Amino acid sequence: MFELKFHTPFEWTHKVMAEFDTFLQDHAAAEKKASGMAMSMLSHYPDRIKLVKAMADLAIEEMIHFKQVLKLLTDRSVTLGNDKADPYIKKMRALFRQGSDEFLIDRLLVAAVIEARGHERFSLVAEALPEGKEKDFYVTIAKSEEKHKNLFVELGYEYFDRAIIDARLEEILIAEAKICESIPFTAALH
């Protein structure tokens, strides 16, 4: 449906593989926060029936992903860890505009771009991992993120003019590329 403007180099995975337990802790936190974001969206827009159903399904799916990552952590005898501030998410949320329609458009499209980034980076992790259950898990997670990316854009098209969504998505993609270029690579999703 759309392509990211910044492409994470495969070298990013060297950091992830060197500190895979740390990456898993960050991934678990990201899934937990994604589930909470979906619940927040359906709570704020109860009159948008398609959005409510989609976000209810998404919240459950993200929590299932959280449980799956938690199992990987447990299998490795690693604790969940504390949630840390995510500079990427903070900068992405700063793109939200005021005004009820603008704010909803931005929430949907920022979420779409975040999911697209997840798809890209989880695909890189899957590529870097050796054959086995962790690789299989990340292949599956990457596909899920791609589906979510498209869901948020489709919801934008459901409630707003396609040209408005496409124009704002382009602006957010350009801003997101600059954000990615400004953040050093760590053993974290973003």
Buried (B, 14 or more C-beta within 10 A) or exposed (E): EBEBBBEBEEEBBEBBBEBBBBBBBBBBBBBBBBBEBBBEBBEBBEEBEEBBEBBBEBBEBBBEBBEBBBEBBEEEEBEBBEEEEBBBBEBBEEBBEEEEEBEBBBBBBBBBBBBBBBBBBBBBBBEBBEEEEBBEBBBBBBBBBBEBBBBBBBBBBBBBEEEBBBEBBEEBBEBBBEBBEEEEBBBBBB
